[in-house]
Amino acid sequence: MSVVQMTTEQLQQLIEAVRVAAVAGNPAATAAAAPAPSKGSFTNCSSRFGGQRDHDAVEQFITSMETYKEIEHINDEDALRGISLLFYGLASTWWQGVKREAKTWPDAIELIRSHFSPTKPAYQIYMEIFQSSQDAGTAIDTFVCQKRALLAQLPEGRHNEETEIDLIYGLLHVNYRKHIARHDVKTFRDLLEKGRIIEHNNTEAFEAPGPKPSTERSSGGGSNRCSHCNYRGHTVENCRKKKSTEDH
């Protein structure tokens, strides 16, 4: 009688094939082999919501809650039953009054958004975007992030990236616009990378040994501007306002 020799890998493959065939031919075995649904809950979720009417706070809470729900494999029914664990203060009181309206998990999310972060009309969002320009003390990453967060509240597809850059570019501080030509920027990534280089160079120049530049010229080559009071016509060395402050 000849002996069939098999490698360990071939034996494992044969055992797996037999097991799959047995399960396929036995529905009860298939059901037994299927993993039981997780009974997760929000008990250990660290995200909490107190009812603040703030778009960013609401979206951050919803994102954290949805992420935890997905990681813990909490089904919609259990999530809807346990969402009250995540509310406190005004939000907890509000939920007691509206929970009957939430028949499904998406209903609950929509209720949170509609009550605490209702959709703003487009004109109001544009007003907020153009309400402020970048000041000298705000990093370009922070400024662009804040403006893009407002743009994200507009209806989807309202503007492409090029148009959004047009809207934000004019609000940048002049120190950035002097060194970054609009036609050289194709994406927000381009804009941020070029802006970071400018910030790095400015920091390096400030920290370098030797006298620091105390004035800057206007675009038309006009008179000096004092770096202390920001007025033209004199330098920081002979600034009366600075001298008056030091005397007192």
Secondary structure as UniProt FT lines:
FT   HELIX           8..24
FT   HELIX           27..33
FT   TURN            43..44
FT   HELIX           55..71
FT   TURN            72..73
FT   HELIX           76..82
FT   HELIX           83..86
FT   HELIX           90..98
FT   HELIX           99..101
FT   HELIX           105..116
FT   HELIX           122..129
FT   TURN            130..131
FT   TURN            136..137
FT   HELIX           140..151
FT   TURN            152..153
FT   TURN            156..157
FT   HELIX           161..169
FT   TURN            170..171
FT   HELIX           174..177
FT   TURN            178..179
FT   HELIX           182..184
FT   HELIX           188..207
FT   TURN            219..220
FT   TURN            227..229
FT   HELIX           236..238
FT   HELIX           240..247
//
